[in-house]
Amino acid sequence: IFILTPLMQWYSENKPPIGSSIDDHFIRIQGIKPADAQVIVRTTFYGGGEECSSFFWSASDGKKRQGGKGVFKIKHDFSKTPDRYELRVPYQNYLSSGCDMKLWQIDVSAINAFDTIGFADLRIYSPVDERDKVLHIDSKIEARDCDSYIFFGLGKVWSGALGCDFYFNNKKISKEPEYNAEKVYFDFSQFNDDTVIHYDILAGENYRSDPLDPQTGK
């Protein structure tokens, strides 16, 4: 058990949602999706500086880190049709407990009744060195042929997941269906209130919406 002092790591349901006020600043992540799926975005901000009075606990190595961490979970869909989505995502720096909080990562994923863990997971980063290939902000990203995979797993029960092939500007990135996250780089410094990230999630022939019976695998 540990206490963050002051508290800097939290999940916000954003009520009212970000993007509902004319004073909000946000980018849009939008595209096509299966009608039964829900798209969720998580944004991670990190901060520091001489005036920063916070610390956070690192899940990767169990050590305390000086600085602030803020995680926003965004679920509100502004789209009016079930086969499309539009999520509005904060991107601007902000101050909290003296820490200059900056956007570090955006994680986009979908869930449905069959795959409640998440599929078509796309992690969006800003480049940190020359090896990170930056996509133009108008690029088209797709998770195509999202199909179900059922296996007999731990605990002697049936489990299932949805795997997808990723395409960047119609070029296939995946060598085989991806069941974990794919990553992409955008220059966060170019983000403004007119920025739209286009990400389509497309069902394949063996896409599944129905929940799986863990005892029978059906």
C-alpha positions, 0 to 999 in steps of 0.5 A, spaced: 500 500 500 502 506 498 500 514 498 501 518 492 502 525 495 499 529 492 495 525 488 497 525 481 495 518 478 488 518 477 483 516 472 477 521 470 471 519 466 471 526 464 464 528 466 462 533 463 466 529 457 472 533 454 469 537 448 462 538 450 464 545 452 466 551 447 472 552 452 475 545 451 481 544 447 482 537 444 484 533 438 479 528 435 480 521 434 475 518 429 473 513 424 469 506 422 468 501 427 464 495 428 457 497 430 457 492 437 464 495 439 466 501 443 472 505 442 476 507 449 482 512 449 487 513 455 492 519 455 498 519 459 501 525 461 508 526 465 510 532 468 516 535 472 520 541 474 523 545 479 516 547 482 514 539 482 512 537 489 509 530 486 511 523 485 508 517 482 509 509 483 512 506 477 509 499 475 514 497 471 520 496 476 516 498 483 520 504 484 518 511 486 519 516 481 519 524 482 514 528 478 507 527 476 503 522 472 496 523 470 492 518 466 485 520 463 480 515 460 476 517 455 469 513 453 464 518 451 463 517 443 460 524 440 459 520 433 451 519 432 452 512 428 453 506 431 458 504 426 463 510 427 466 513 433 469 520 435 473 521 441 475 528 443 482 527 447 486 533 451 493 534 448 495 541 451 500 542 457 497 543 464 500 545 471 498 540 477 502 541 484 507 545 480 509 540 475 509 541 468 504 536 465 506 534 458 502 529 453 506 522 453 502 517 450 495 516 447 492 509 447 486 507 443 483 500 443 476 497 442 472 492 446 466 488 445 462 482 448 467 477 445 473 481 447 473 484 453 480 485 454 481 489 448 483 489 440 486 493 435 490 496 440 494 502 437 499 506 441 501 513 439 507 516 441 511 522 440 518 521 437 524 521 441 530 519 436 531 519 429 529 511 428 522 513 430 518 514 423 513 520 424 507 519 420 504 525 417 498 528 421 493 526 415 495 519 415 490 514 414 491 508 419 487 502 419 486 495 423 483 490 418 480 483 418 479 483 425 477 476 426 476 471 432 481 466 435 479 461 440 484 457 444 484 452 450 488 456 455 490 456 463 485 454 468 483 449 463 478 453 460 476 456 453 478 463 451 478 468 445 481 474 442 480 478 436 486 479 432 487 485 426 492 486 421 495 494 421 495 498 415 499 505 415 497 509 408 494 502 405 501 499 407 501 493 411 505 493 417 503 486 420 506 480 418 501 476 422 494 478 426 496 482 431 493 481 438 497 486 442 498 493 441 501 496 434 505 503 435 505 509 431 509 516 431 506 523 431 509 530 432 505 532 438 508 539 437 503 539 431 497 538 435 492 543 435 484 544 436 483 542 428 487 536 429 484 529 427 487 522 427 484 517 422 483 510 425 479 505 422 477 498 425 474 493 420 471 487 422 473 481 418 469 474 415 470 471 422 469 477 427 465 475 433 460 479 437 457 474 442 461 472 448 464 466 449 462 460 453 469 458 457 467 451 459 465 449 451 468 454 447 462 456 443 
